[in-house]
Every structure is written in C-alpha cells, then in structure tokens.
Amino acid sequence: MKRILVTGALGQIGSELIIKLRERYGTEHIIATDIRKNGNPVVQSGPFETLDVTDAKEMAAVAKKYQVDTVIHLAALLSATAEKNPLLAWNLNMGGLVNALEVARELNLQFFTPSSIGAFGPTTPKDHTPQDTIQRPITMYGVNKVAGELLCDYYYYKFGVDTRGLRFPGLISYVTPPGGGTTDNAVEI
Ligand SMILES: NC(=O)c1ccc[n+]([C@@H]2O[C@H](COP(=O)([O-])OP(=O)(O)OC[C@H]3O[C@@H](n4cnc5c(N)ncnc54)[C@H](O)[C@@H]3O)[C@@H](O)[C@H]2O)c1
C-alpha cells in the first residue's frame, strides 16, 4: 500500500486531493504537510505536519518518520502572487522543488509535481500545441515551471528518480480559494 507525503496540502489542489487519496489508500497512508495549519478537514482527518519546503532537513525528516514511498509536491507560489514577488517565487518554487527532488533521490521515492500552461509563452503555437514546443514564458511563474520541468527530467536521467508531471490549466477548487493563480495566461504583468 502506498504511503504518500503531500506538500502544500492546504492549497486548492491538496485540500481536495488529500481527501480522495485518504479514501483510496487509507487515512494513515497520506501525510499532509503545509507551512501553515488551519481548520481545514485535511488537518483533522489524518496525519498532518507543519513543513516549510525550503527546509530540506525537515522535509527529509518527515519523509523518514512516516516511511513514505511517494512525494506529491504541491507547495508553490502561483502566478499572480509570484509576479508581485518574483524573488520569493524563485526561492520557494525552485528551492522547494530541488529539496523535494533531493528527498526523493535519497530515499528512492516516486515523485509527482504539477507543471502548468504557464510554462508556455506568447510565442508558443496556440493550436495543436505539441508536448515539445517553444517555451519562452515571460512571467516568473512560467520561468519556474519550465525550469522545474527540466529539473525533474534531470533527476530522472541523472539519478533514475521516477519523476512525473502534468501541465495543468487554471484549476479552481470548490472548497479552497485560489492562492494566487487561476488562469495563468490572464495574469497582468
Ligand atoms: N490551481 C491551478 O490553477 C494550477 C494550475 C497549474 C499548476 N498548478 C500547480 O499545482 C500546485 C498546487 O497549486 P494550488 O492551486 O493548490 O496552489 P495554492 O496556492 O492553492 O496552494 C499552495 C500551498 O502551498 C503552501 N505553501 C506556500 N509556501 C510554502 C512553503 N514554504 N512550504 C510549504 N508549503 C507552502 C500554501 O500555504 C498553500 O497551501 C502548484 O505547483 C501549482 O503551480 C496549479
């Protein structure tokens, strides 16, 4: 049975995904983490740890404590918020990602993190866009997502880490308000 560590668990995706994962794999098998803690059912309904993903040692400690075999890395600063504070976005989005990938490498874990249509840019073909295409985004979030896709590829080719991702469009939760991005292409910069 899988044991999954989820970062950024109180966000739009995590707050709904974790409930479903706990139904599927069992409550004790899904370890929800976030930098903050609130009254969300995710905190009450199973294991929850306060975890800042920029703290590499703490992330490794939580992964070891619960003996997880998979990381779903959701903690990030999203498009509009990232554009207001690009340096913070770089540090969180790239620093958190590389920490999570390192934990996956060290402990031989499966790894998933979402990319975004924000990884495209104004020069990306708009119709029948292929998987490998022009990716020259002009937002910090987009730059982070392109770099993140490449970093995940690197960890696969260099270290054999099972890294996977998807480019999500704007997703809106019905329980949690957006943390800064809904439709990445609508961001005013
Ligand atoms: N929602 C969308 O439309 C969408 C689209 C494409 C990709 N994605 C990607 O999916 C992932 C999750 O998105 P979301 O919509 O759930 O985001 P969100 O903004 O709703 O949630 C992000 C969560 O990360 C947490 N967080 C922030 N800083 C942290 C830190 N230092 N350590 C730990 N946690 C921290 C926040 O508290 C928050 O709960 C992100 O990688 C995002 O880029 C989302």
The ligand as a MOL file (V3000), in Angstrom:
LIG
                    3D

  0  0  0     0  0            999 V3000
M  V30 BEGIN CTAB
M  V30 COUNTS 44 48 0 0 0
M  V30 BEGIN ATOM
M  V30 1 N -4.5080 25.8010 -9.2730 0
M  V30 2 C -4.1380 25.9100 -10.5350 0
M  V30 3 O -4.8270 26.5130 -11.3660 0
M  V30 4 C -2.8520 25.2680 -11.0010 0
M  V30 5 C -2.6120 25.1580 -12.3810 0
M  V30 6 C -1.4190 24.6020 -12.8160 0
M  V30 7 C -0.4910 24.1310 -11.8920 0
M  V30 8 N -0.7520 24.2650 -10.5640 0 CHG=1
M  V30 9 C 0.2910 23.8250 -9.6360 0
M  V30 10 O -0.2500 22.9320 -8.6780 0
M  V30 11 C 0.4320 23.1200 -7.4250 0
M  V30 12 C -0.5690 23.4090 -6.3330 0
M  V30 13 O -1.3770 24.5170 -6.7420 0
M  V30 14 P -2.5860 25.0750 -5.8340 0
M  V30 15 O -3.5460 25.7200 -6.7540 0
M  V30 16 O -3.0390 24.0210 -4.8980 0 CHG=-1
M  V30 17 O -1.8050 26.2250 -5.0430 0
M  V30 18 P -2.3070 27.0690 -3.7640 0
M  V30 19 O -1.6770 28.4210 -3.8800 0
M  V30 20 O -3.7670 26.9680 -3.5990 0
M  V30 21 O -1.6120 26.2750 -2.5750 0
M  V30 22 C -0.2330 26.3020 -2.3510 0
M  V30 23 C 0.0100 25.8350 -0.9380 0
M  V30 24 O 1.4200 25.8980 -0.6990 0
M  V30 25 C 1.5950 26.3250 0.6450 0
M  V30 26 N 2.9330 26.9030 0.8110 0
M  V30 27 C 3.3650 28.1370 0.4730 0
M  V30 28 N 4.6410 28.2900 0.8190 0
M  V30 29 C 5.0390 27.1270 1.3910 0
M  V30 30 C 6.2510 26.6630 1.9530 0
M  V30 31 N 7.3580 27.4410 2.0050 0
M  V30 32 N 6.2950 25.4030 2.4380 0
M  V30 33 C 5.1960 24.6080 2.3930 0
M  V30 34 N 4.0170 24.9960 1.8880 0
M  V30 35 C 3.9440 26.2320 1.3830 0
M  V30 36 C 0.4980 27.3400 0.8850 0
M  V30 37 O 0.2400 27.5200 2.2720 0
M  V30 38 C -0.6730 26.7120 0.1320 0
M  V30 39 O -1.4840 25.9210 0.9850 0
M  V30 40 C 1.4680 24.2310 -7.6670 0
M  V30 41 O 2.6980 23.6730 -8.0620 0
M  V30 42 C 0.8800 24.9660 -8.8460 0
M  V30 43 O 1.8650 25.6670 -9.5860 0
M  V30 44 C -1.9010 24.8160 -10.0970 0
M  V30 END ATOM
M  V30 BEGIN BOND
M  V30 1 1 1 2
M  V30 2 2 2 3
M  V30 3 1 2 4
M  V30 4 1 4 5
M  V30 5 2 4 44
M  V30 6 2 5 6
M  V30 7 1 6 7
M  V30 8 2 7 8
M  V30 9 1 8 9
M  V30 10 1 8 44
M  V30 11 1 9 10
M  V30 12 1 9 42
M  V30 13 1 10 11
M  V30 14 1 11 12
M  V30 15 1 11 40
M  V30 16 1 12 13
M  V30 17 1 13 14
M  V30 18 2 14 15
M  V30 19 1 14 16
M  V30 20 1 14 17
M  V30 21 1 17 18
M  V30 22 2 18 19
M  V30 23 1 18 20
M  V30 24 1 18 21
M  V30 25 1 21 22
M  V30 26 1 22 23
M  V30 27 1 23 24
M  V30 28 1 23 38
M  V30 29 1 24 25
M  V30 30 1 25 26
M  V30 31 1 25 36
M  V30 32 1 26 27
M  V30 33 1 26 35
M  V30 34 2 27 28
M  V30 35 1 28 29
M  V30 36 1 29 30
M  V30 37 2 29 35
M  V30 38 1 30 31
M  V30 39 2 30 32
M  V30 40 1 32 33
M  V30 41 2 33 34
M  V30 42 1 34 35
M  V30 43 1 36 37
M  V30 44 1 36 38
M  V30 45 1 38 39
M  V30 46 1 40 41
M  V30 47 1 40 42
M  V30 48 1 42 43
M  V30 END BOND
M  V30 END CTAB
M  END
